[in-house]
Amino acid sequence: MRYRVESIELFIRRLPPDRIGFSIGKLKVPRRPDAYGLCRLVLRTADGRSVTGCSGDRPSYGWLDKRPDIEPQAKLRHLVSLLESARDAWLESPAFDSVFDHWLDRYHVIQKIGAEAGHETLSASYASAFIERAAIDAVCRAESNPLWSAIQQGQLGFRPGAVHPELENYDLAANLPPRPRTRFFIRHTVGLKDALTAADLDERVNDGEPETLEEYAQRDGLRFFKVKISGNADADIARLRRIWEVIPKSPETALTLDGNEAYEDLGAFADFVDRLAVEAPGLFDHLLFIEQPLTRQLTFDPKSKPWIERISRKKPLIIDEADGTLDAFRRAREIGYAGTSHKNCKGFFKSLMNHALCGMFEERDEREAFLSAEDLSLMPVVPLQQDFAALGVLGIEHCERNGHHYAYGLSHLTPEEKAAAVRDHPDLYVKRNGEVFLNIVDGAVSCASLQVPGFGVKTLPDWTSLEPMCDWLEANYPA
């Protein structure tokens, strides 16, 4: 079917301050505003219908761009400008038959715009993905199909061979789950300053929700945990040993570590891994992988290959912030990394191609290759649900989640939007203490209700409750 983009609008949803502070990595600077972005894309179909698609993400400028010589406010303004350029790039070429082919064409245009404006490749991928998901959502709604079905039936035109020639004969149906996964274990984020037990609290928030790792683990039945590390080996190992004492332990207990580019010295990182194996053997045995320990610049340095291969013999390593281009996973694989992260903010089609590469790499190299599922403080409804829908296609068993516990449930939505979320997705959300929250039972969420026409969202946002992104920026972050 022939499609034509009629309009693309960018909005902001304001958020109340986090109920609990969230600290990652070694950079102690602001990394995001108390808001997230939403995109509304209107598509005209060949038979004259007008269909609206949506997407959403945190404008986490401090995660996308960690260059210390650029002020946080300048990074945010720069990012919004890039989002506007991505919108304009799609509007300049509005007609397409295949949303995949059109995304790929526009992706290269947006990367070029980003490079010319001095952006990180990760930021350009973010801007591209912001529009990409809204377009996919609109096409799926136009075809009256959920994301998984639209992919399986070829309605999105997915052709991984267009980027990776060795995937030209990739059998999509044979390599994706026979049905979309609809239950996911939650990998609970443990930030650098998170209270582990009640003894760590100076004072309580007293809003009825857990406030410590111990309380969350007990109430939600958690068995997967993602722990932030700082790059200070002594402090990190001491904290990891405490965490191991606090969390429930069983054969199913699993942890991952996230460096957030904390290490600039390969020897220091290798020593940290060696020490961790000796000083925290119980935790180390249950450690699945270590995510992005090195800076994105150091990640692809060929000189790091012997170090990465040595460390990987003890624990798999994956990339995250370094995954800024379509070939990043391939390049990291050559260095010795086992995998990369899925994040919708880096591109859904990109993750789908990386999933295909994993199968190819494992068959070719007889060495593990995998995608992990990581978070960008995803908030309900649109960002969170679209990520779960993507994971249903990718078939990933467990995923990092943190937006639900640093914030207070769905308190940022209008009463009508909350009511719609509970009505549309009663498996995913639960009412508690007068608010709506992510429904975690035995450490997992169930979300079969996301298998509706579109990209995981049944009821569109209340656009009248939002602010145009450019107006919000000028009012709150003037140049």
Order of alpha helices (4+ residues) and beta strands (2+ residues): beta-beta-beta-alpha-alpha-beta-alpha-alpha-alpha-alpha-beta-alpha-beta-alpha-beta-alpha-alpha-beta-alpha-alpha-beta-alpha-beta-alpha-beta-alpha-beta-alpha-alpha-beta-beta-beta-beta-alpha
